[in-house]
Amino acid sequence: MTTLKEQIIDLLEDNHPNELARLTGEDEDTCLKIVHELLSKDPNDWEPERSGDIWAIYGKNFSGEWIDENGNYLGFDTRREAMEYIKETFK
């Protein structure tokens, strides 16, 4: 029997994290919290990027946006705020 985490690992190869709840039948928060567990915790893998009116944190060498431990995508007013978050989160 495949665990939800294993199922999410497989689904992430071809799907965006926002589609996981629909594809698994689980709630979105649970799916995104599992995605958080799978994300690289190396601060060198992440960088702030402008996304419309906010700054978000994206992978440098892979496609993906940072999802925090609560299953949330984060937005910052400035690049500096995003950089501080990266420094504090990956201590």
NULO-297974 format. One record per residue: x, y, z of N, C-alpha, C in turn; residue in one letter. Coordinates in nm, 3 decimals. Layout:
! residues N
+---------+---------+---------+---------+---------+---------+---------+---------+---------+---------+
|    n.c1 |    n.c2 |    n.c3 |   ca.c1 |   ca.c2 |   ca.c3 |    c.c1 |    c.c2 |    c.c3 | residuo |
+---------+---------+---------+---------+---------+---------+---------+---------+---------+---------+
|       X |       Y |       Z |       X |       Y |       Z |       X |       Y |       Z |       A |
...
+---------+---------+---------+---------+---------+---------+---------+---------+---------+---------+
END
This chain:
! residues 91
+---------+---------+---------+---------+---------+---------+---------+---------+---------+---------+
|    n.c1 |    n.c2 |    n.c3 |   ca.c1 |   ca.c2 |   ca.c3 |    c.c1 |    c.c2 |    c.c3 | residuo |
+---------+---------+---------+---------+---------+---------+---------+---------+---------+---------+
|   0.084 |  -0.118 |   0.000 |   0.000 |   0.000 |   0.000 |   0.088 |   0.125 |   0.000 |       M |
|   0.060 |   0.215 |  -0.088 |   0.136 |   0.338 |  -0.102 |   0.092 |   0.440 |   0.002 |       T |
|   0.189 |   0.502 |   0.067 |   0.156 |   0.607 |   0.164 |   0.124 |   0.736 |   0.088 |       T |
|   0.061 |   0.829 |   0.156 |   0.028 |   0.958 |   0.096 |   0.157 |   1.030 |   0.056 |       L |
|   0.259 |   1.023 |   0.139 |   0.386 |   1.089 |   0.107 |   0.445 |   1.031 |  -0.021 |       K |
|   0.445 |   0.901 |  -0.036 |   0.496 |   0.837 |  -0.157 |   0.414 |   0.877 |  -0.279 |       E |
|   0.283 |   0.884 |  -0.262 |   0.194 |   0.925 |  -0.371 |   0.225 |   1.069 |  -0.412 |       Q |
|   0.247 |   1.156 |  -0.315 |   0.278 |   1.296 |  -0.345 |   0.412 |   1.307 |  -0.416 |       I |
|   0.511 |   1.232 |  -0.372 |   0.641 |   1.232 |  -0.439 |   0.624 |   1.198 |  -0.587 |       I |
|   0.546 |   1.095 |  -0.616 |   0.523 |   1.055 |  -0.756 |   0.447 |   1.164 |  -0.833 |       D |
|   0.345 |   1.220 |  -0.771 |   0.262 |   1.320 |  -0.839 |   0.338 |   1.450 |  -0.866 |       L |
|   0.433 |   1.483 |  -0.780 |   0.506 |   1.608 |  -0.798 |   0.595 |   1.608 |  -0.922 |       L |
|   0.623 |   1.491 |  -0.974 |   0.705 |   1.484 |  -1.095 |   0.636 |   1.553 |  -1.212 |       E |
|   0.503 |   1.545 |  -1.217 |   0.429 |   1.600 |  -1.331 |   0.321 |   1.701 |  -1.295 |       D |
|   0.309 |   1.735 |  -1.167 |   0.199 |   1.821 |  -1.123 |   0.247 |   1.928 |  -1.027 |       N |
|   0.176 |   2.039 |  -1.027 |   0.202 |   2.150 |  -0.934 |   0.146 |   2.112 |  -0.797 |       H |
|   0.211 |   2.157 |  -0.689 |   0.160 |   2.126 |  -0.555 |   0.014 |   2.164 |  -0.533 |       P |
|  -0.034 |   2.268 |  -0.599 |  -0.174 |   2.308 |  -0.581 |  -0.273 |   2.205 |  -0.636 |       N |
|  -0.228 |   2.112 |  -0.716 |  -0.317 |   2.010 |  -0.772 |  -0.323 |   1.883 |  -0.687 |       E |
|  -0.237 |   1.873 |  -0.587 |  -0.226 |   1.749 |  -0.510 |  -0.354 |   1.712 |  -0.435 |       L |
|  -0.421 |   1.809 |  -0.378 |  -0.544 |   1.778 |  -0.303 |  -0.647 |   1.715 |  -0.395 |       A |
|  -0.665 |   1.771 |  -0.513 |  -0.761 |   1.717 |  -0.609 |  -0.720 |   1.576 |  -0.653 |       R |
|  -0.592 |   1.556 |  -0.675 |  -0.545 |   1.428 |  -0.726 |  -0.543 |   1.318 |  -0.621 |       L |
|  -0.525 |   1.355 |  -0.495 |  -0.519 |   1.254 |  -0.389 |  -0.649 |   1.238 |  -0.312 |       T |
|  -0.735 |   1.339 |  -0.318 |  -0.857 |   1.336 |  -0.239 |  -0.835 |   1.380 |  -0.095 |       G |
|  -0.715 |   1.423 |  -0.063 |  -0.683 |   1.472 |   0.071 |  -0.703 |   1.623 |   0.076 |       E |
|  -0.700 |   1.679 |   0.198 |  -0.717 |   1.825 |   0.207 |  -0.587 |   1.895 |   0.166 |       D |
|  -0.601 |   2.017 |   0.118 |  -0.489 |   2.092 |   0.064 |  -0.379 |   2.116 |   0.167 |       E |
|  -0.417 |   2.152 |   0.291 |  -0.317 |   2.179 |   0.394 |  -0.228 |   2.057 |   0.419 |       D |
|  -0.288 |   1.940 |   0.429 |  -0.212 |   1.818 |   0.451 |  -0.113 |   1.794 |   0.338 |       T |
|  -0.158 |   1.810 |   0.215 |  -0.072 |   1.788 |   0.099 |   0.044 |   1.888 |   0.097 |       C |
|   0.015 |   2.015 |   0.122 |   0.121 |   2.115 |   0.117 |   0.219 |   2.101 |   0.234 |       L |
|   0.174 |   2.053 |   0.347 |   0.265 |   2.028 |   0.459 |   0.361 |   1.914 |   0.424 |       K |
|   0.313 |   1.815 |   0.352 |   0.401 |   1.707 |   0.307 |   0.501 |   1.760 |   0.205 |       I |
|   0.455 |   1.846 |   0.115 |   0.546 |   1.907 |   0.018 |   0.657 |   1.982 |   0.094 |       V |
|   0.620 |   2.055 |   0.198 |   0.720 |   2.127 |   0.278 |   0.827 |   2.031 |   0.329 |       H |
|   0.787 |   1.913 |   0.378 |   0.882 |   1.814 |   0.428 |   0.981 |   1.771 |   0.320 |       E |
|   0.936 |   1.773 |   0.196 |   1.018 |   1.724 |   0.085 |   1.112 |   1.831 |   0.027 |       L |
|   1.087 |   1.957 |   0.057 |   1.167 |   2.065 |   0.000 |   1.309 |   2.067 |   0.058 |       L |
|   1.403 |   2.109 |  -0.023 |   1.541 |   2.126 |   0.022 |   1.546 |   2.228 |   0.134 |       S |
|   1.625 |   2.199 |   0.234 |   1.642 |   2.291 |   0.347 |   1.778 |   2.361 |   0.340 |       K |
|   1.840 |   2.357 |   0.225 |   1.967 |   2.425 |   0.203 |   1.939 |   2.568 |   0.158 |       D |
|   1.982 |   2.669 |   0.235 |   1.952 |   2.807 |   0.197 |   2.009 |   2.847 |   0.062 |       P |
|   2.112 |   2.779 |   0.017 |   2.172 |   2.809 |  -0.113 |   2.084 |   2.766 |  -0.229 |       N |
|   1.980 |   2.689 |  -0.201 |   1.888 |   2.643 |  -0.306 |   1.773 |   2.739 |  -0.331 |       D |
|   1.765 |   2.847 |  -0.251 |   1.649 |   2.936 |  -0.257 |   1.691 |   3.081 |  -0.279 |       W |
|   1.606 |   3.156 |  -0.351 |   1.633 |   3.297 |  -0.372 |   1.502 |   3.373 |  -0.389 |       E |
|   1.501 |   3.500 |  -0.347 |   1.382 |   3.583 |  -0.367 |   1.366 |   3.620 |  -0.514 |       P |
|   1.243 |   3.620 |  -0.560 |   1.211 |   3.667 |  -0.695 |   1.084 |   3.749 |  -0.687 |       E |
|   1.080 |   3.851 |  -0.769 |   0.960 |   3.934 |  -0.776 |   0.850 |   3.856 |  -0.844 |       R |
|   0.732 |   3.861 |  -0.785 |   0.615 |   3.794 |  -0.840 |   0.499 |   3.894 |  -0.832 |       S |
|   0.480 |   3.969 |  -0.936 |   0.379 |   4.074 |  -0.933 |   0.420 |   4.184 |  -0.838 |       G |
|   0.336 |   4.211 |  -0.737 |   0.363 |   4.317 |  -0.641 |   0.440 |   4.271 |  -0.518 |       D |
|   0.472 |   4.143 |  -0.510 |   0.539 |   4.089 |  -0.392 |   0.668 |   4.018 |  -0.430 |       I |
|   0.743 |   3.983 |  -0.330 |   0.862 |   3.900 |  -0.345 |   0.827 |   3.762 |  -0.288 |       W |
|   0.861 |   3.658 |  -0.363 |   0.839 |   3.521 |  -0.319 |   0.974 |   3.450 |  -0.320 |       A |
|   0.978 |   3.331 |  -0.264 |   1.102 |   3.255 |  -0.257 |   1.089 |   3.134 |  -0.350 |       I |
|   1.181 |   3.127 |  -0.446 |   1.179 |   3.020 |  -0.547 |   1.310 |   2.943 |  -0.546 |       Y |
|   1.304 |   2.821 |  -0.594 |   1.424 |   2.740 |  -0.607 |   1.517 |   2.798 |  -0.712 |       G |
|   1.646 |   2.796 |  -0.684 |   1.745 |   2.848 |  -0.779 |   1.765 |   2.752 |  -0.896 |       K |
|   1.775 |   2.625 |  -0.867 |   1.811 |   2.526 |  -0.969 |   1.699 |   2.429 |  -1.002 |       N |
|   1.581 |   2.459 |  -0.954 |   1.466 |   2.373 |  -0.981 |   1.341 |   2.458 |  -0.978 |       F |
|   1.238 |   2.410 |  -1.041 |   1.112 |   2.482 |  -1.043 |   1.038 |   2.457 |  -0.913 |       S |
|   1.003 |   2.559 |  -0.844 |   0.927 |   2.541 |  -0.722 |   0.934 |   2.663 |  -0.633 |       G |
|   0.824 |   2.687 |  -0.566 |   0.814 |   2.797 |  -0.472 |   0.818 |   2.741 |  -0.331 |       E |
|   0.882 |   2.813 |  -0.239 |   0.891 |   2.772 |  -0.100 |   0.751 |   2.763 |  -0.039 |       W |
|   0.726 |   2.657 |   0.034 |   0.603 |   2.636 |   0.109 |   0.647 |   2.618 |   0.255 |       I |
|   0.590 |   2.697 |   0.345 |   0.634 |   2.688 |   0.484 |   0.574 |   2.567 |   0.555 |       D |
|   0.612 |   2.549 |   0.682 |   0.569 |   2.433 |   0.759 |   0.419 |   2.426 |   0.780 |       E |
|   0.348 |   2.537 |   0.760 |   0.202 |   2.538 |   0.773 |   0.132 |   2.512 |   0.640 |       N |
|   0.212 |   2.490 |   0.536 |   0.154 |   2.464 |   0.404 |   0.119 |   2.591 |   0.328 |       G |
|   0.182 |   2.702 |   0.364 |   0.151 |   2.831 |   0.299 |   0.263 |   2.876 |   0.206 |       N |
|   0.223 |   2.938 |   0.097 |   0.317 |   3.012 |   0.013 |   0.335 |   3.147 |   0.081 |       Y |
|   0.452 |   3.205 |   0.070 |   0.479 |   3.330 |   0.140 |   0.502 |   3.444 |   0.042 |       L |
|   0.463 |   3.563 |   0.082 |   0.489 |   3.682 |   0.004 |   0.549 |   3.788 |   0.094 |       G |
|   0.644 |   3.863 |   0.041 |   0.714 |   3.966 |   0.117 |   0.705 |   4.098 |   0.043 |       F |
|   0.709 |   4.207 |   0.119 |   0.703 |   4.340 |   0.059 |   0.833 |   4.378 |  -0.011 |       D |
|   0.945 |   4.328 |   0.044 |   1.075 |   4.365 |  -0.013 |   1.163 |   4.242 |  -0.029 |       T |
|   1.263 |   4.256 |  -0.115 |   1.361 |   4.149 |  -0.134 |   1.436 |   4.124 |  -0.003 |       R |
|   1.466 |   4.231 |   0.068 |   1.538 |   4.220 |   0.195 |   1.461 |   4.134 |   0.296 |       R |
|   1.330 |   4.153 |   0.306 |   1.247 |   4.073 |   0.397 |   1.255 |   3.925 |   0.360 |       E |
|   1.249 |   3.896 |   0.231 |   1.257 |   3.758 |   0.186 |   1.393 |   3.697 |   0.219 |       A |
|   1.499 |   3.775 |   0.199 |   1.633 |   3.726 |   0.231 |   1.648 |   3.700 |   0.381 |       M |
|   1.592 |   3.787 |   0.464 |   1.597 |   3.768 |   0.609 |   1.521 |   3.641 |   0.648 |       E |
|   1.409 |   3.617 |   0.585 |   1.332 |   3.495 |   0.613 |   1.417 |   3.373 |   0.580 |       Y |
|   1.483 |   3.374 |   0.464 |   1.568 |   3.261 |   0.425 |   1.678 |   3.240 |   0.530 |       I |
|   1.743 |   3.347 |   0.571 |   1.850 |   3.336 |   0.670 |   1.800 |   3.279 |   0.802 |       K |
|   1.686 |   3.327 |   0.848 |   1.632 |   3.283 |   0.978 |   1.577 |   3.141 |   0.972 |       E |
|   1.514 |   3.107 |   0.862 |   1.450 |   2.976 |   0.850 |   1.549 |   2.863 |   0.837 |       T |
|   1.660 |   2.889 |   0.771 |   1.757 |   2.782 |   0.743 |   1.880 |   2.787 |   0.831 |       F |
|   1.864 |   2.836 |   0.954 |   1.978 |   2.840 |   1.048 |   2.023 |   2.701 |   1.083 |       K |
+---------+---------+---------+---------+---------+---------+---------+---------+---------+---------+
END
